[in-house]
Amino acid sequence: MSTPEAKSDDGFIALFQRLPIACLLVRVSDSRILAVNPSFENLFGWSTAQLVNHHSRELPLWRDAEQRQFFLDELAQSGSVQQHETEFRCRDNSLKPCLVYIEHLEINGELCRLSMAHDMSERIASEQALVSSESKFAALFKDAPEPYVLFEKRSGTIAEINSTFTEVFGYQSDNVIGKTALEIGLWKYPEKRPATIEKLIRDGRLRNEPAELLTADGRVLHCEISSNFVRFGNERRTLTSFKDVTEQKRIEARVKHQAYHDALTDLPNRLLLNDRIDQHLAFSERYGLSCALLFFDLDHFKHINDSLGHSHGDAVLQEVSQRLLNTVRKADTVARLGGDEFVVLLTGLTGTGDNIAEQARTSAEKLLMAVAAPMQIEGHSLQLGCSIGIALAPTHCNSAEDLLKYADTALYGVKASGRNAIALFEPHMQVVASQRLQLETELRLALQQQQFILHYQAQIDARDQRIIGAEALLRWRHPEKGIITPGQFMPVLEDSGMILDVGHWVMREACRLVATLLDHKAIDPDHFSVSINISPRQFRQHDFVQQVAAAVTDQGIPAQCLKLEITESMMLQNITDTVAKMQQLRDMGIHFAIDDFGTGYSSLSYLKRLPVDLLKIDQSFIRDCTHDSNDAEIVRAIIAMARSLKLELIAEGVETREQLAFLQQQDCHAYQGYLFSPAVPEQAFLQQLGQTVKPAAKA
Ligand SMILES: Nc1nc2c(ncn2[C@@H]2O[C@@H]3COP(=O)(O)O[C@H]4[C@@H](O)[C@H](n5cnc6c(=O)[nH]c(N)nc65)O[C@@H]4COP(=O)(O)O[C@H]3[C@H]2O)c(=O)[nH]1
């Protein structure tokens, strides 16, 4: 004991000194302080020397006199003070919250008061922290942007819901508090709940557990459940958030769907088709079945697209996709690979090789007829042909890649030999296809290595043998095969789109020739023009007019020295756009010739609308006009038509004097053909211009 006055009772002394609670001993008879223990010194900062032997009234510990009196009264009344919360003053003048116990006891025959003070600072601080964190939690819970529910941990009943929960799920607090999630019918599949609860108990929490939940009005929401156990004072709760991911799921599903489907028709796209083929090939192999892949191409679809516009084109594609879907079995796949390319995968075919081929052919015929049936598209009555190439698995191959490739090869065969037909893949087709691929590769190289050149075929006025123009004709100077004419490569240039680059080059090259001729004063710009052939794809480019204008201005030549040859069928495609483009070019001074006139529609009404200057009578009529009365009649009719429309005329492919004489009789004096000269290289043409113009002897 810290005081010498406290004698005897060793047990009590040892205990008094060691007690972790602050203790003060006062003799009742004279209210003198007998002792304080080290815990007391530590807690309040007063030393034994400062207190012992002092009257308890002088104790600097008291907050005020009333406080001391209160304890004395309480002691007198109850015999002891139990757990009384108060504050005592420390040596540094701060107030320390304490829980006070005061008892009477006898020490060495003297009645004493033992006062014990338990420090409450930490507990009060943590209680305050709890209050503040609870209020923070309450605010967070209430205003959280996610639906939250506090469940009683033991019973699983709802203790509280936040406003977002009400907003999202439509439940009002009053209707759900005290009930379990099951009782309010939150779970769409209640049988899944036990596993979720089990997981929560096992892991002590849940993180983004997927669940389908029901709103108060029965809508299904895809949610992610996260749960934690929390404790508020003595209460144990489960704090659960129900994140509504319905929209996110919908977007994810849509993105996934879009990745595997064609946006216009909603049919499977190439990716999904490949996947389906792979699946069916594996299945077929296992069960000894066969598949047939039908590759479709709508004949002249581009024509519809161009003449009626893209919205009509889209409507046609949608109609075709519906017809295909309606014609095949549910287990079969109809896919669109883009443009007008459709694929049908027929699966589960049984039988021998020939039999399978027959089944595929029969289905293809049905599909061809379905597509060919007349369709009404936004007031237009249309009828489409289509070509179908077929490949079989396992007869022809056993991979998705080969199946598509072989069916495409068969399709190419159909297209090459006239359209609107069906062809089954045959190995020799592969040879043709690879030759075509080889040609395409070589043509790309030719373009890079500038192997294309132009030859020029003179156009003559038979009355004075003057060269009035030239047609620029494309040639490929092949490093090994020599000069190749366009008949052998033009379709590949067209199909591959290379014609755009090549056509652009032709235009600039022809303008360069005119500039050279003008420089050499070899021509009179008012009576000479170079004609170039324009391919449909080239003409349909949105900046075609600008391309022509640039070619003319870059070379600084008069625009009337350039003549563009377009075909009848090309003019009929999207007539509004055609007329607009022709008119703009016409306004610049460019002239237009209609090539191969007589082989197409030769419609007067169209001709009247179009800003055309010249008709070229196709060589097929000239060839026989001297001995075939029909052809002679056609030539006469064309000439009459041109006269009535006040159009210029030129006959092409004139090979004999008789043909020329016939034409001149009909008052058609302009011609080109072997009778005068075939198309020749630039230098040779320059010489022709310089020479006295005389028709050559009969070719
Ligand atoms: N039998 C016979 N044939 C004659 C006679 N006079 C000329 N020809 C040939 O008839 C074709 C006339 O050209 P086209 O009808 O515009 O027909 C051209 C044209 O449609 C196309 N073509 C040629 N060059 C180009 C070009 O630069 N661009 C485009 N888009 N097409 C071109 O290729 C087609 C074929 O061109 P080529 O083989 O050069 O064939 C040329 C020419 O060499 C003759 O008296 N008798």
Ligand as a Chemical Component Dictionary entry (heavy atoms), coordinates in Angstrom:
data_LIG
# 
_chem_comp.id                   LIG 
_chem_comp.type                 NON-POLYMER 
_chem_comp.pdbx_formal_charge   0 
_chem_comp.three_letter_code    LIG 
# 
loop_
_chem_comp_atom.comp_id 
_chem_comp_atom.atom_id 
_chem_comp_atom.alt_atom_id 
_chem_comp_atom.type_symbol 
_chem_comp_atom.charge 
_chem_comp_atom.model_Cartn_x 
_chem_comp_atom.model_Cartn_y 
_chem_comp_atom.model_Cartn_z 
_chem_comp_atom.pdbx_ordinal 
LIG N1  N1  N 0 -14.453 -8.743 -134.698 1  
LIG C1  C1  C 0 -14.117 -7.460 -134.720 2  
LIG N2  N2  N 0 -13.824 -6.860 -133.560 3  
LIG C2  C2  C 0 -13.472 -5.539 -133.615 4  
LIG C3  C3  C 0 -13.402 -4.819 -134.809 5  
LIG N3  N3  N 0 -13.027 -3.546 -134.521 6  
LIG C4  C4  C 0 -12.890 -3.484 -133.166 7  
LIG N4  N4  N 0 -13.140 -4.689 -132.627 8  
LIG C5  C5  C 0 -13.108 -5.078 -131.198 9  
LIG O1  O1  O 0 -14.401 -4.828 -130.697 10 
LIG C6  C6  C 0 -14.310 -4.399 -129.359 11 
LIG C7  C7  C 0 -14.980 -3.089 -129.254 12 
LIG O2  O2  O 0 -14.991 -2.685 -127.987 13 
LIG P1  P1  P 0 -16.246 -2.762 -127.044 14 
LIG O3  O3  O 0 -17.475 -3.168 -127.780 15 
LIG O4  O4  O 0 -16.295 -1.491 -126.311 16 
LIG O5  O5  O 0 -15.912 -3.964 -126.051 17 
LIG C8  C8  C 0 -14.799 -3.869 -125.212 18 
LIG C9  C9  C 0 -15.146 -3.254 -123.903 19 
LIG O6  O6  O 0 -16.446 -3.607 -123.529 20 
LIG C10 C10 C 0 -14.182 -3.901 -122.996 21 
LIG N5  N5  N 0 -13.076 -2.975 -122.729 22 
LIG C11 C11 C 0 -11.969 -2.721 -123.471 23 
LIG N6  N6  N 0 -11.226 -1.786 -122.880 24 
LIG C12 C12 C 0 -11.884 -1.412 -121.762 25 
LIG C13 C13 C 0 -11.618 -0.486 -120.732 26 
LIG O7  O7  O 0 -10.638 0.256  -120.729 27 
LIG N7  N7  N 0 -12.531 -0.403 -119.731 28 
LIG C14 C14 C 0 -13.637 -1.170 -119.716 29 
LIG N8  N8  N 0 -14.494 -1.015 -118.706 30 
LIG N9  N9  N 0 -13.920 -2.048 -120.663 31 
LIG C15 C15 C 0 -13.049 -2.164 -121.676 32 
LIG O8  O8  O 0 -13.677 -5.061 -123.563 33 
LIG C16 C16 C 0 -14.378 -5.264 -124.793 34 
LIG C17 C17 C 0 -13.516 -5.966 -125.780 35 
LIG O9  O9  O 0 -12.476 -5.185 -126.141 36 
LIG P2  P2  P 0 -11.490 -5.641 -127.303 37 
LIG O10 O10 O 0 -11.117 -7.065 -127.096 38 
LIG O11 O11 O 0 -10.439 -4.619 -127.375 39 
LIG O12 O12 O 0 -12.426 -5.556 -128.512 40 
LIG C18 C18 C 0 -12.813 -4.321 -129.059 41 
LIG C19 C19 C 0 -12.206 -4.187 -130.407 42 
LIG O13 O13 O 0 -10.861 -4.622 -130.506 43 
LIG C20 C20 C 0 -13.737 -5.492 -136.040 44 
LIG O14 O14 O 0 -13.744 -4.939 -137.103 45 
LIG N10 N10 N 0 -14.093 -6.814 -135.926 46 
# 
loop_
_chem_comp_bond.comp_id 
_chem_comp_bond.atom_id_1 
_chem_comp_bond.atom_id_2 
_chem_comp_bond.value_order 
_chem_comp_bond.pdbx_ordinal 
LIG N1  C1  SING 1  
LIG C1  N2  DOUB 2  
LIG C1  N10 SING 3  
LIG N2  C2  SING 4  
LIG C2  C3  DOUB 5  
LIG C2  N4  SING 6  
LIG C3  N3  SING 7  
LIG C3  C20 SING 8  
LIG N3  C4  DOUB 9  
LIG C4  N4  SING 10 
LIG N4  C5  SING 11 
LIG C5  O1  SING 12 
LIG C5  C19 SING 13 
LIG O1  C6  SING 14 
LIG C6  C7  SING 15 
LIG C6  C18 SING 16 
LIG C7  O2  SING 17 
LIG O2  P1  SING 18 
LIG P1  O3  DOUB 19 
LIG P1  O4  SING 20 
LIG P1  O5  SING 21 
LIG O5  C8  SING 22 
LIG C8  C9  SING 23 
LIG C8  C16 SING 24 
LIG C9  O6  SING 25 
LIG C9  C10 SING 26 
LIG C10 N5  SING 27 
LIG C10 O8  SING 28 
LIG N5  C11 SING 29 
LIG N5  C15 SING 30 
LIG C11 N6  DOUB 31 
LIG N6  C12 SING 32 
LIG C12 C13 SING 33 
LIG C12 C15 DOUB 34 
LIG C13 O7  DOUB 35 
LIG C13 N7  SING 36 
LIG N7  C14 SING 37 
LIG C14 N8  SING 38 
LIG C14 N9  DOUB 39 
LIG N9  C15 SING 40 
LIG O8  C16 SING 41 
LIG C16 C17 SING 42 
LIG C17 O9  SING 43 
LIG O9  P2  SING 44 
LIG P2  O10 DOUB 45 
LIG P2  O11 SING 46 
LIG P2  O12 SING 47 
LIG O12 C18 SING 48 
LIG C18 C19 SING 49 
LIG C19 O13 SING 50 
LIG C20 O14 DOUB 51 
LIG C20 N10 SING 52 
# 
